[in-house]
Amino acid sequence: MQIDVAPRRKRSVSLTPLIDVVFNLLLFFMLASSLARWSGLELATGSEAAAPDDVPSADVYLLTTGEMRYRGDTLALAALAEQLRRELEAGEIASVILRAEDDVRLEALVESFDQLGHAGIHTLALGELAE
């Protein structure tokens, strides 16, 4: 007696669960990652910030209101950066020391440094507010 055995059909592997897992991983990493560009901020401190005796430093004051004060005048950040750049090029000042009031937000301070740096002022220092 001969028994015919039906040939086994190969089962195909469904790719749908695999695609779902890959899609979920892609979505997770896209939402969890930060696409913000991080950059460093170089500050002169202590003796690095000291200017030569014959050329003074420019003291710029950042107020809690977000205003910038230089030589008694309140200026917008763009106008102040341009004026400081011209004075640096002319040799009237050797460096810029930014002095912030106690309640100034860190975001405003970093934004000020960033804007002054983009304007071409590379001799920046963070100073203590004189009382």
N, CA, C and O atoms as a Tinker XYZ file with bonds, in Angstrom:
   524  protein
     1  N      0.820000   -1.147000    0.000000    73     2
     2  CA     0.000000    0.000000    0.000000    64     1     3
     3  C      0.892000    1.247000    0.000000    63     2     4     5
     4  O      1.825000    1.368000    0.793000    81     3
     5  N      0.584000    2.134000   -0.881000    73     3     6
     6  CA     1.383000    3.355000   -1.048000    64     5     7
     7  C      0.565000    4.541000   -0.585000    63     6     8     9
     8  O     -0.563000    4.757000   -1.027000    81     7
     9  N      1.158000    5.301000    0.314000    73     7    10
    10  CA     0.465000    6.476000    0.849000    64     9    11
    11  C      1.103000    7.703000    0.208000    63    10    12    13
    12  O      2.312000    7.929000    0.275000    81    11
    13  N      0.255000    8.451000   -0.394000    73    11    14
    14  CA     0.739000    9.701000   -1.005000    64    13    15
    15  C      0.738000   10.804000    0.045000    63    14    16    17
    16  O     -0.275000   11.108000    0.675000    81    15
    17  N      1.886000   11.368000    0.195000    73    15    18
    18  CA     2.006000   12.473000    1.146000    64    17    19
    19  C      1.968000   13.773000    0.347000    63    18    20    21
    20  O      2.735000   13.975000   -0.595000    81    19
    21  N      1.087000   14.609000    0.740000    73    19    22
    22  CA     0.972000   15.893000    0.023000    64    21    23
    23  C      2.211000   16.734000    0.316000    63    22    24    25
    24  O      2.629000   16.833000    1.470000    81    23
    25  N      2.798000   17.334000   -0.704000    73    23    26
    26  CA     3.979000   18.171000   -0.471000    64    25    27
    27  C      3.630000   19.357000    0.434000    63    26    28    29
    28  O      2.566000   19.964000    0.310000    81    27
    29  N      4.539000   19.661000    1.330000    73    27    30
    30  CA     4.306000   20.784000    2.250000    64    29    31
    31  C      4.478000   22.105000    1.512000    63    30    32    33
    32  O      5.416000   22.300000    0.739000    81    31
    33  N      3.574000   22.966000    1.772000    73    31    34
    34  CA     3.686000   24.300000    1.180000    64    33    35
    35  C      4.610000   25.128000    2.047000    63    34    36    37
    36  O      4.540000   25.103000    3.276000    81    35
    37  N      5.466000   25.851000    1.383000    73    35    38
    38  CA     6.348000   26.738000    2.135000    64    37    39
    39  C      5.532000   27.922000    2.621000    63    38    40    41
    40  O      4.778000   28.545000    1.874000    81    39
    41  N      5.710000   28.200000    3.876000    73    39    42
    42  CA     5.007000   29.358000    4.418000    64    41    43
    43  C      5.828000   30.598000    4.139000    63    42    44    45
    44  O      7.035000   30.618000    4.380000    81    43
    45  N      5.197000   31.603000    3.645000    73    43    46
    46  CA     5.916000   32.862000    3.421000    64    45    47
    47  C      5.880000   33.686000    4.709000    63    46    48    49
    48  O      4.878000   33.719000    5.422000    81    47
    49  N      6.971000   34.327000    4.973000    73    47    50
    50  CA     7.063000   35.143000    6.171000    64    49    51
    51  C      6.428000   36.492000    5.862000    63    50    52    53
    52  O      6.752000   37.139000    4.866000    81    51
    53  N      5.538000   36.889000    6.720000    73    51    54
    54  CA     4.877000   38.178000    6.528000    64    53    55
    55  C      5.805000   39.300000    6.985000    63    54    56    57
    56  O      6.341000   39.257000    8.092000    81    55
    57  N      5.986000   40.277000    6.152000    73    55    58
    58  CA     6.870000   41.396000    6.485000    64    57    59
    59  C      6.136000   42.539000    7.182000    63    58    60    61
    60  O      6.764000   43.505000    7.615000    81    59
    61  N      4.846000   42.438000    7.290000    73    59    62
    62  CA     4.076000   43.521000    7.898000    64    61    63
    63  C      4.498000   43.814000    9.335000    63    62    64    65
    64  O      4.680000   44.988000    9.659000    81    63
    65  N      4.667000   42.830000   10.220000    73    63    66
    66  CA     5.116000   43.157000   11.584000    64    65    67
    67  C      6.508000   43.775000   11.600000    63    66    68    69
    68  O      6.783000   44.672000   12.398000    81    67
    69  N      7.391000   43.296000   10.718000    73    67    70
    70  CA     8.737000   43.860000   10.660000    64    69    71
    71  C      8.702000   45.319000   10.213000    63    70    72    73
    72  O      9.419000   46.154000   10.765000    81    71
    73  N      7.891000   45.622000    9.236000    73    71    74
    74  CA     7.764000   47.008000    8.763000    64    73    75
    75  C      7.182000   47.885000    9.861000    63    74    76    77
    76  O      7.603000   49.030000   10.025000    81    75
    77  N      6.230000   47.370000   10.605000    73    75    78
    78  CA     5.647000   48.133000   11.713000    64    77    79
    79  C      6.698000   48.455000   12.772000    63    78    80    81
    80  O      6.746000   49.574000   13.284000    81    79
    81  N      7.534000   47.481000   13.098000    73    79    82
    82  CA     8.577000   47.703000   14.105000    64    81    83
    83  C      9.572000   48.740000   13.608000    63    82    84    85
    84  O      9.941000   49.641000   14.361000    81    83
    85  N     10.011000   48.638000   12.375000    73    83    86
    86  CA    10.968000   49.591000   11.816000    64    85    87
    87  C     10.350000   50.992000   11.772000    63    86    88    89
    88  O     11.018000   51.974000   12.097000    81    87
    89  N      9.092000   51.085000   11.376000    73    87    90
    90  CA     8.429000   52.388000   11.338000    64    89    91
    91  C      8.336000   52.995000   12.734000    63    90    92    93
    92  O      8.573000   54.192000   12.901000    81    91
    93  N      7.996000   52.190000   13.736000    73    91    94
    94  CA     7.906000   52.693000   15.108000    64    93    95
    95  C      9.267000   53.147000   15.630000    63    94    96    97
    96  O      9.358000   54.161000   16.323000    81    95
    97  N     10.318000   52.409000   15.304000    73    95    98
    98  CA    11.658000   52.823000   15.716000    64    97    99
    99  C     12.060000   54.131000   15.037000    63    98   100   101
   100  O     12.621000   55.020000   15.678000    81    99
   101  N     11.776000   54.244000   13.761000    73    99   102
   102  CA    12.084000   55.472000   13.032000    64   101   103
   103  C     11.332000   56.655000   13.635000    63   102   104   105
   104  O     11.906000   57.725000   13.836000    81   103
   105  N     10.070000   56.462000   13.917000    73   103   106
   106  CA     9.265000   57.523000   14.513000    64   105   107
   107  C      9.784000   57.902000   15.893000    63   106   108   109
   108  O      9.842000   59.086000   16.224000    81   107
   109  N     10.159000   56.925000   16.695000    73   107   110
   110  CA    10.685000   57.190000   18.030000    64   109   111
   111  C     11.960000   58.023000   17.952000    63   110   112   113
   112  O     12.084000   59.023000   18.659000    81   111
   113  N     12.909000   57.631000   17.106000    73   111   114
   114  CA    14.174000   58.350000   17.041000    64   113   115
   115  C     14.013000   59.735000   16.429000    63   114   116   117
   116  O     14.753000   60.652000   16.784000    81   115
   117  N     13.068000   59.902000   15.524000    73   115   118
   118  CA    12.826000   61.236000   14.961000    64   117   119
   119  C     12.253000   62.175000   16.018000    63   118   120   121
   120  O     12.628000   63.346000   16.079000    81   119
   121  N     11.353000   61.670000   16.844000    73   119   122
   122  CA    10.739000   62.516000   17.864000    64   121   123
   123  C     11.658000   62.728000   19.067000    63   122   124   125
   124  O     11.580000   63.767000   19.722000    81   123
   125  N     12.516000   61.773000   19.362000    73   123   126
   126  CA    13.375000   61.874000   20.533000    64   125   127
   127  C     14.642000   62.676000   20.277000    63   126   128   129
   128  O     15.270000   63.168000   21.214000    81   127
   129  N     15.012000   62.806000   19.026000    73   127   130
   130  CA    16.266000   63.516000   18.732000    64   129   131
   131  C     16.023000   65.012000   18.649000    63   130   132   133
   132  O     14.916000   65.467000   18.362000    81   131
   133  N     17.063000   65.752000   18.903000    73   131   134
   134  CA    17.002000   67.197000   18.804000    64   133   135
   135  C     17.811000   67.623000   17.585000    63   134   136   137
   136  O     18.961000   67.217000   17.418000    81   135
   137  N     17.213000   68.424000   16.756000    73   135   138
   138  CA    17.883000   68.861000   15.540000    64   137   139
   139  C     18.497000   70.245000   15.708000    63   138   140   141
   140  O     18.948000   70.853000   14.737000    81   139
   141  N     18.511000   70.734000   16.927000    73   139   142
   142  CA    19.090000   72.056000   17.178000    64   141   143
   143  C     20.605000   71.980000   17.025000    63   142   144   145
   144  O     21.235000   70.982000   17.375000    81   143
   145  N     21.162000   73.044000   16.502000    73   143   146
   146  CA    22.607000   73.102000   16.322000    64   145   147
   147  C     23.219000   73.679000   17.590000    63   146   148   149
   148  O     22.858000   74.778000   18.012000    81   147
   149  N     24.129000   72.952000   18.189000    73   147   150
   150  CA    24.789000   73.392000   19.405000    64   149   151
   151  C     26.120000   74.011000   19.035000    63   150   152   153
   152  O     26.853000   73.492000   18.194000    81   151
   153  N     26.417000   75.118000   19.670000    73   151   154
   154  CA    27.710000   75.746000   19.414000    64   153   155
   155  C     28.292000   76.213000   20.742000    63   154   156   157
   156  O     27.570000   76.510000   21.693000    81   155
   157  N     29.588000   76.267000   20.772000    73   155   158
   158  CA    30.267000   76.688000   21.990000    64   157   159
   159  C     30.336000   78.197000   22.088000    63   158   160   161
   160  O     30.163000   78.905000   21.096000    81   159
   161  N     30.583000   78.667000   23.254000    73   159   162
   162  CA    30.698000   80.093000   23.514000    64   161   163
   163  C     32.010000   80.321000   24.227000    63   162   164   165
   164  O     32.193000   79.868000   25.357000    81   163
   165  N     32.929000   81.022000   23.576000    73   163   166
   166  CA    34.236000   81.269000   24.172000    64   165   167
   167  C     34.210000   82.578000   24.947000    63   166   168   169
   168  O     33.804000   83.615000   24.423000    81   167
   169  N     34.645000   82.520000   26.192000    73   167   170
   170  CA    34.681000   83.696000   27.042000    64   169   171
   171  C     36.086000   83.876000   27.585000    63   170   172   173
   172  O     36.746000   82.913000   27.975000    81   171
   173  N     36.524000   85.103000   27.602000    73   171   174
   174  CA    37.802000   85.402000   28.245000    64   173   175
   175  C     37.528000   85.614000   29.725000    63   174   176   177
   176  O     36.535000   86.235000   30.104000    81   175
   177  N     38.407000   85.101000   30.540000    73   175   178
   178  CA    38.230000   85.264000   31.981000    64   177   179
   179  C     39.535000   85.711000   32.610000    63   178   180   181
   180  O     40.612000   85.462000   32.068000    81   179
   181  N     39.440000   86.353000   33.722000    73   179   182
   182  CA    40.612000   86.741000   34.514000    64   181   183
   183  C     41.624000   87.539000   33.729000    63   182   184   185
   184  O     41.301000   88.584000   33.165000    81   183
   185  N     42.865000   87.042000   33.693000    73   183   186
   186  CA    43.946000   87.777000   33.061000    64   185   187
   187  C     43.823000   87.822000   31.552000    63   186   188   189
   188  O     44.399000   88.701000   30.911000    81   187
   189  N     43.067000   86.871000   30.962000    73   187   190
   190  CA    42.872000   86.889000   29.515000    64   189   191
   191  C     42.060000   88.109000   29.097000    63   190   192   193
   192  O     42.255000   88.640000   28.003000    81   191
   193  N     41.151000   88.556000   29.961000    73   191   194
   194  CA    40.269000   89.653000   29.613000    64   193   195
   195  C     40.916000   91.006000   29.845000    63   194   196   197
   196  O     40.384000   92.030000   29.416000    81   195
   197  N     42.040000   91.022000   30.509000    73   195   198
   198  CA    42.677000   92.296000   30.838000    64   197   199
   199  C     43.201000   92.974000   29.582000    63   198   200   201
   200  O     43.861000   92.348000   28.753000    81   199
   201  N     42.904000   94.244000   29.455000    73   199   202
   202  CA    43.347000   95.017000   28.299000    64   201   203
   203  C     44.674000   95.691000   28.633000    63   202   204   205
   204  O     44.988000   95.897000   29.806000    81   203
   205  N     45.445000   96.031000   27.621000    73   203   206
   206  CA    46.663000   96.796000   27.885000    64   205   207
   207  C     46.319000   98.116000   28.572000    63   206   208   209
   208  O     45.216000   98.639000   28.413000    81   207
   209  N     47.270000   98.646000   29.334000    73   207   210
   210  CA    46.997000   99.854000   30.115000    64   209   211
   211  C     46.709000  101.067000   29.244000    63   210   212   213
   212  O     45.935000  101.938000   29.640000    81   211
   213  N     47.317000  101.140000   28.065000    73   211   214
   214  CA    47.145000  102.336000   27.244000    64   213   215
   215  C     45.830000  102.332000   26.459000    63   214   216   217
   216  O     45.375000  103.395000   26.035000    81   215
   217  N     45.207000  101.166000   26.254000    73   215   218
   218  CA    43.943000  101.095000   25.514000    64   217   219
   219  C     42.864000  100.574000   26.465000    63   218   220   221
   220  O     43.000000   99.476000   27.005000    81   219
   221  N     41.805000  101.339000   26.674000    73   219   222
   222  CA    40.782000  100.919000   27.643000    64   221   223
   223  C     39.851000   99.841000   27.084000    63   222   224   225
   224  O     39.778000   99.621000   25.875000    81   223
   225  N     39.162000   99.196000   27.974000    73   223   226
   226  CA    38.123000   98.233000   27.608000    64   225   227
   227  C     36.787000   98.954000   27.562000    63   226   228   229
   228  O     36.584000   99.961000   28.240000    81   227
   229  N     35.888000   98.428000   26.761000    73   227   230
   230  CA    34.538000   98.991000   26.679000    64   229   231
   231  C     33.640000   98.229000   27.635000    63   230   232   233
   232  O     33.485000   97.015000   27.506000    81   231
   233  N     33.053000   98.922000   28.586000    73   231   234
   234  CA    32.122000   98.301000   29.520000    64   233   235
   235  C     30.703000   98.461000   28.985000    63   234   236   237
   236  O     30.195000   99.574000   28.848000    81   235
   237  N     30.073000   97.323000   28.685000    73   235   238
   238  CA    28.704000   97.308000   28.173000    64   237   239
   239  C     27.840000   96.680000   29.249000    63   238   240   241
   240  O     28.174000   95.622000   29.782000    81   239
   241  N     26.734000   97.326000   29.566000    73   239   242
   242  CA    25.854000   96.852000   30.636000    64   241   243
   243  C     24.576000   96.280000   30.032000    63   242   244   245
   244  O     23.913000   96.936000   29.229000    81   243
   245  N     24.237000   95.059000   30.421000    73   243   246
   246  CA    22.998000   94.419000   30.014000    64   245   247
   247  C     22.035000   94.518000   31.183000    63   246   248   249
   248  O     22.288000   93.980000   32.261000    81   247
   249  N     20.933000   95.210000   30.959000    73   247   250
   250  CA    19.955000   95.446000   32.021000    64   249   251
   251  C     18.887000   94.363000   32.020000    63   250   252   253
   252  O     18.722000   93.641000   31.037000    81   251
   253  N     18.168000   94.255000   33.123000    73   251   254
   254  CA    17.114000   93.235000   33.223000    64   253   255
   255  C     15.993000   93.475000   32.230000    63   254   256   257
   256  O     15.262000   92.543000   31.893000    81   255
   257  N     15.844000   94.690000   31.760000    73   255   258
   258  CA    14.813000   94.999000   30.769000    64   257   259
   259  C     15.213000   94.548000   29.368000    63   258   260   261
   260  O     14.413000   94.629000   28.436000    81   259
   261  N     16.452000   94.072000   29.217000    73   259   262
   262  CA    16.924000   93.631000   27.906000    64   261   263
   263  C     17.653000   94.726000   27.148000    63   262   264   265
   264  O     18.141000   94.497000   26.041000    81   263
   265  N     17.730000   95.909000   27.731000    73   263   266
   266  CA    18.413000   97.026000   27.077000    64   265   267
   267  C     19.919000   96.903000   27.272000    63   266   268   269
   268  O     20.393000   96.312000   28.242000    81   267
   269  N     20.650000   97.474000   26.333000    73   267   270
   270  CA    22.104000   97.520000   26.411000    64   269   271
   271  C     22.500000   98.970000   26.642000    63   270   272   273
   272  O     22.033000   99.865000   25.937000    81   271
   273  N     23.355000   99.205000   27.623000    73   271   274
   274  CA    23.791000  100.553000   27.932000    64   273   275
   275  C     25.303000  100.635000   27.755000    63   274   276   277
   276  O     26.052000   99.818000   28.291000    81   275
   277  N     25.736000  101.641000   26.988000    73   275   278
   278  CA    27.160000  101.851000   26.730000    64   277   279
   279  C     27.440000  103.336000   26.799000    63   278   280   281
   280  O     26.844000  104.121000   26.060000    81   279
   281  N     28.342000  103.724000   27.680000    73   279   282
   282  CA    28.704000  105.126000   27.896000    64   281   283
   283  C     27.486000  106.001000   28.186000    63   282   284   285
   284  O     27.398000  107.136000   27.717000    81   283
   285  N     26.554000  105.462000   28.961000    73   283   286
   286  CA    25.382000  106.220000   29.368000    64   285   287
   287  C     24.258000  106.230000   28.352000    63   286   288   289
   288  O     23.170000  106.718000   28.657000    81   287
   289  N     24.480000  105.709000   27.155000    73   287   290
   290  CA    23.445000  105.676000   26.121000    64   289   291
   291  C     22.822000  104.285000   26.053000    63   290   292   293
   292  O     23.516000  103.273000   26.156000    81   291
   293  N     21.509000  104.251000   25.880000    73   291   294
   294  CA    20.809000  102.991000   25.696000    64   293   295
   295  C     20.683000  102.755000   24.198000    63   294   296   297
   296  O     20.122000  103.575000   23.472000    81   295
   297  N     21.215000  101.618000   23.745000    73   295   298
   298  CA    21.261000  101.321000   22.321000    64   297   299
   299  C     20.654000   99.960000   22.030000    63   298   300   301
   300  O     20.615000   99.079000   22.889000    81   299
   301  N     20.183000   99.809000   20.804000    73   299   302
   302  CA    19.754000   98.484000   20.347000    64   301   303
   303  C     21.003000   97.631000   20.145000    63   302   304   305
   304  O     22.094000   98.156000   19.917000    81   303
   305  N     20.837000   96.339000   20.229000    73   303   306
   306  CA    21.980000   95.441000   20.149000    64   305   307
   307  C     22.715000   95.553000   18.815000    63   306   308   309
   308  O     23.946000   95.526000   18.794000    81   307
   309  N     21.997000   95.678000   17.710000    73   307   310
   310  CA    22.640000   95.782000   16.393000    64   309   311
   311  C     23.443000   97.075000   16.274000    63   310   312   313
   312  O     24.565000   97.066000   15.766000    81   311
   313  N     22.877000   98.176000   16.737000    73   311   314
   314  CA    23.582000   99.461000   16.671000    64   313   315
   315  C     24.799000   99.461000   17.595000    63   314   316   317
   316  O     25.851000   99.997000   17.246000    81   315
   317  N     24.652000   98.866000   18.755000    73   315   318
   318  CA    25.768000   98.783000   19.692000    64   317   319
   319  C     26.900000   97.936000   19.127000    63   318   320   321
   320  O     28.070000   98.301000   19.243000    81   319
   321  N     26.557000   96.811000   18.518000    73   319   322
   322  CA    27.577000   95.937000   17.929000    64   321   323
   323  C     28.339000   96.665000   16.832000    63   322   324   325
   324  O     29.560000   96.540000   16.735000    81   323
   325  N     27.637000   97.414000   16.016000    73   323   326
   326  CA    28.293000   98.173000   14.935000    64   325   327
   327  C     29.227000   99.241000   15.509000    63   326   328   329
   328  O     30.346000   99.410000   15.025000    81   327
   329  N     28.778000   99.953000   16.527000    73   327   330
   330  CA    29.601000  100.996000   17.136000    64   329   331
   331  C     30.851000  100.388000   17.791000    63   330   332   333
   332  O     31.949000  100.926000   17.649000    81   331
   333  N     30.684000   99.278000   18.500000    73   331   334
   334  CA    31.828000   98.633000   19.137000    64   333   335
   335  C     32.816000   98.088000   18.107000    63   334   336   337
   336  O     34.028000   98.152000   18.311000    81   335
   337  N     32.299000   97.553000   17.005000    73   335   338
   338  CA    33.180000   97.045000   15.957000    64   337   339
   339  C     34.010000   98.169000   15.363000    63   338   340   341
   340  O     35.205000   97.997000   15.120000    81   339
   341  N     33.383000   99.330000   15.123000    73   339   342
   342  CA    34.115000  100.482000   14.584000    64   341   343
   343  C     35.186000  100.953000   15.559000    63   342   344   345
   344  O     36.300000  101.278000   15.147000    81   343
   345  N     34.856000  100.993000   16.852000    73   343   346
   346  CA    35.829000  101.435000   17.859000    64   345   347
   347  C     36.989000  100.442000   17.998000    63   346   348   349
   348  O     38.130000  100.850000   18.216000    81   347
   349  N     36.704000   99.155000   17.875000    73   347   350
   350  CA    37.774000   98.151000   17.921000    64   349   351
   351  C     38.710000   98.297000   16.724000    63   350   352   353
   352  O     39.930000   98.222000   16.870000    81   351
   353  N     38.137000   98.505000   15.545000    73   351   354
   354  CA    38.947000   98.661000   14.335000    64   353   355
   355  C     39.790000   99.923000   14.398000    63   354   356   357
   356  O     40.914000   99.950000   13.898000    81   355
   357  N     39.247000  100.975000   15.015000    73   355   358
   358  CA    39.979000  102.243000   15.120000    64   357   359
   359  C     41.025000  102.203000   16.236000    63   358   360   361
   360  O     41.869000  103.094000   16.328000    81   359
   361  N     40.971000  101.183000   17.075000    73   359   362
   362  CA    41.936000  101.072000   18.163000    64   361   363
   363  C     41.569000  101.896000   19.381000    63   362   364   365
   364  O     42.405000  102.093000   20.263000    81   363
   365  N     40.341000  102.382000   19.449000    73   363   366
   366  CA    39.905000  103.177000   20.601000    64   365   367
   367  C     39.692000  102.297000   21.834000    63   366   368   369
   368  O     39.885000  102.739000   22.966000    81   367
   369  N     39.294000  101.056000   21.598000    73   367   370
   370  CA    39.107000  100.108000   22.694000    64   369   371
   371  C     39.853000   98.815000   22.347000    63   370   372   373
   372  O     40.074000   98.506000   21.176000    81   371
   373  N     40.236000   98.068000   23.390000    73   371   374
   374  CA    40.977000   96.824000   23.164000    64   373   375
   375  C     40.075000   95.600000   23.274000    63   374   376   377
   376  O     40.297000   94.605000   22.583000    81   375
   377  N     39.070000   95.662000   24.125000    73   375   378
   378  CA    38.170000   94.533000   24.318000    64   377   379
   379  C     36.816000   95.036000   24.800000    63   378   380   381
   380  O     36.659000   96.207000   25.147000    81   379
   381  N     35.857000   94.142000   24.814000    73   379   382
   382  CA    34.516000   94.469000   25.277000    64   381   383
   383  C     34.212000   93.592000   26.488000    63   382   384   385
   384  O     34.323000   92.367000   26.429000    81   383
   385  N     33.833000   94.233000   27.572000    73   383   386
   386  CA    33.447000   93.516000   28.786000    64   385   387
   387  C     31.948000   93.713000   28.986000    63   386   388   389
   388  O     31.470000   94.832000   29.172000    81   387
   389  N     31.224000   92.611000   28.946000    73   387   390
   390  CA    29.778000   92.646000   29.120000    64   389   391
   391  C     29.466000   92.407000   30.586000    63   390   392   393
   392  O     29.839000   91.379000   31.152000    81   391
   393  N     28.785000   93.357000   31.191000    73   391   394
   394  CA    28.423000   93.273000   32.603000    64   393   395
   395  C     26.899000   93.202000   32.693000    63   394   396   397
   396  O     26.202000   94.096000   32.213000    81   395
   397  N     26.394000   92.148000   33.303000    73   395   398
   398  CA    24.952000   91.934000   33.385000    64   397   399
   399  C     24.464000   92.135000   34.809000    63   398   400   401
   400  O     25.160000   91.814000   35.772000    81   399
   401  N     23.257000   92.671000   34.927000    73   399   402
   402  CA    22.633000   92.808000   36.238000    64   401   403
   403  C     22.294000   91.423000   36.787000    63   402   404   405
   404  O     22.307000   90.437000   36.050000    81   403
   405  N     21.994000   91.357000   38.069000    73   403   406
   406  CA    21.770000   90.074000   38.734000    64   405   407
   407  C     20.585000   89.288000   38.168000    63   406   408   409
   408  O     20.654000   88.063000   38.070000    81   407
   409  N     19.515000   89.962000   37.799000    73   407   410
   410  CA    18.301000   89.269000   37.378000    64   409   411
   411  C     18.197000   89.068000   35.875000    63   410   412   413
   412  O     17.120000   88.739000   35.377000    81   411
   413  N     19.275000   89.253000   35.145000    73   411   414
   414  CA    19.250000   89.067000   33.695000    64   413   415
   415  C     19.159000   87.584000   33.389000    63   414   416   417
   416  O     19.869000   86.768000   33.978000    81   415
   417  N     18.274000   87.245000   32.459000    73   415   418
   418  CA    18.122000   85.845000   32.064000    64   417   419
   419  C     19.349000   85.389000   31.286000    63   418   420   421
   420  O     19.941000   86.151000   30.522000    81   419
   421  N     19.710000   84.149000   31.495000    73   419   422
   422  CA    20.870000   83.581000   30.810000    64   421   423
   423  C     20.685000   83.623000   29.294000    63   422   424   425
   424  O     21.644000   83.838000   28.554000    81   423
   425  N     19.471000   83.419000   28.842000    73   423   426
   426  CA    19.181000   83.456000   27.410000    64   425   427
   427  C     19.532000   84.814000   26.803000    63   426   428   429
   428  O     20.107000   84.877000   25.717000    81   427
   429  N     19.191000   85.890000   27.493000    73   427   430
   430  CA    19.509000   87.228000   27.004000    64   429   431
   431  C     21.017000   87.470000   26.997000    63   430   432   433
   432  O     21.540000   88.108000   26.084000    81   431
   433  N     21.708000   86.967000   28.003000    73   431   434
   434  CA    23.153000   87.133000   28.077000    64   433   435
   435  C     23.857000   86.393000   26.943000    63   434   436   437
   436  O     24.745000   86.944000   26.293000    81   435
   437  N     23.460000   85.153000   26.711000    73   435   438
   438  CA    24.070000   84.370000   25.635000    64   437   439
   439  C     23.728000   84.968000   24.284000    63   438   440   441
   440  O     24.578000   85.005000   23.395000    81   439
   441  N     22.510000   85.434000   24.112000    73   439   442
   442  CA    22.111000   86.075000   22.851000    64   441   443
   443  C     22.946000   87.326000   22.596000    63   442   444   445
   444  O     23.325000   87.594000   21.456000    81   443
   445  N     23.233000   88.086000   23.640000    73   443   446
   446  CA    24.064000   89.280000   23.493000    64   445   447
   447  C     25.478000   88.907000   23.060000    63   446   448   449
   448  O     26.031000   89.520000   22.147000    81   447
   449  N     26.060000   87.908000   23.708000    73   447   450
   450  CA    27.392000   87.446000   23.317000    64   449   451
   451  C     27.395000   86.948000   21.875000    63   450   452   453
   452  O     28.321000   87.227000   21.113000    81   451
   453  N     26.349000   86.209000   21.512000    73   451   454
   454  CA    26.265000   85.648000   20.175000    64   453   455
   455  C     26.171000   86.744000   19.121000    63   454   456   457
   456  O     26.865000   86.693000   18.106000    81   455
   457  N     25.317000   87.732000   19.359000    73   455   458
   458  CA    25.154000   88.833000   18.401000    64   457   459
   459  C     26.433000   89.656000   18.282000    63   458   460   461
   460  O     26.818000   90.044000   17.179000    81   459
   461  N     27.082000   89.921000   19.386000    73   459   462
   462  CA    28.332000   90.685000   19.343000    64   461   463
   463  C     29.419000   89.887000   18.619000    63   462   464   465
   464  O     30.220000   90.460000   17.880000    81   463
   465  N     29.449000   88.584000   18.826000    73   463   466
   466  CA    30.421000   87.742000   18.129000    64   465   467
   467  C     30.180000   87.703000   16.637000    63   466   468   469
   468  O     31.129000   87.736000   15.853000    81   467
   469  N     28.909000   87.633000   16.231000    73   467   470
   470  CA    28.579000   87.630000   14.803000    64   469   471
   471  C     28.874000   88.977000   14.153000    63   470   472   473
   472  O     29.082000   89.049000   12.941000    81   471
   473  N     28.894000   90.029000   14.940000    73   471   474
   474  CA    29.186000   91.357000   14.399000    64   473   475
   475  C     30.689000   91.572000   14.209000    63   474   476   477
   476  O     31.110000   92.611000   13.702000    81   475
   477  N     31.487000   90.599000   14.612000    73   475   478
   478  CA    32.928000   90.713000   14.413000    64   477   479
   479  C     33.706000   91.108000   15.647000    63   478   480   481
   480  O     34.897000   91.405000   15.560000    81   479
   481  N     33.053000   91.116000   16.796000    73   479   482
   482  CA    33.728000   91.464000   18.042000    64   481   483
   483  C     34.147000   90.153000   18.699000    63   482   484   485
   484  O     33.312000   89.421000   19.230000    81   483
   485  N     35.442000   89.863000   18.660000    73   483   486
   486  CA    35.920000   88.581000   19.158000    64   485   487
   487  C     36.693000   88.707000   20.464000    63   486   488   489
   488  O     37.144000   87.698000   21.006000    81   487
   489  N     36.854000   89.902000   20.974000    73   487   490
   490  CA    37.537000   90.096000   22.259000    64   489   491
   491  C     36.472000   90.408000   23.309000    63   490   492   493
   492  O     36.357000   91.536000   23.788000    81   491
   493  N     35.701000   89.382000   23.650000    73   491   494
   494  CA    34.605000   89.524000   24.601000    64   493   495
   495  C     34.978000   88.916000   25.936000    63   494   496   497
   496  O     35.672000   87.901000   25.996000    81   495
   497  N     34.518000   89.536000   26.997000    73   495   498
   498  CA    34.714000   89.013000   28.343000    64   497   499
   499  C     33.445000   89.257000   29.146000    63   498   500   501
   500  O     32.682000   90.184000   28.874000    81   499
   501  N     33.242000   88.413000   30.129000    73   499   502
   502  CA    32.110000   88.562000   31.026000    64   501   503
   503  C     32.619000   89.159000   32.318000    63   502   504   505
   504  O     33.483000   88.585000   32.982000    81   503
   505  N     32.084000   90.305000   32.671000    73   503   506
   506  CA    32.555000   90.988000   33.869000    64   505   507
   507  C     31.491000   91.031000   34.938000    63   506   508   509
   508  O     30.311000   90.782000   34.692000    81   507
   509  N     31.938000   91.349000   36.111000    73   507   510
   510  CA    31.064000   91.466000   37.254000    64   509   511
   511  C     30.489000   92.891000   37.272000    63   510   512   513
   512  O     31.175000   93.855000   36.929000    81   511
   513  N     29.244000   93.000000   37.670000    73   511   514
   514  CA    28.601000   94.312000   37.727000    64   513   515
   515  C     29.113000   95.078000   38.941000    63   514   516   517
   516  O     28.963000   94.627000   40.077000    81   515
   517  N     29.711000   96.227000   38.696000    73   515   518
   518  CA    30.225000   97.048000   39.795000    64   517   519
   519  C     29.067000   97.707000   40.517000    63   518   520   521
   520  O     28.124000   98.194000   39.893000    81   519
   521  N     29.146000   97.716000   41.825000    73   519   522
   522  CA    28.044000   98.309000   42.590000    64   521   523
   523  C     28.370000   99.709000   43.015000    63   522   524
   524  O     27.555000  100.361000   43.668000    81   523
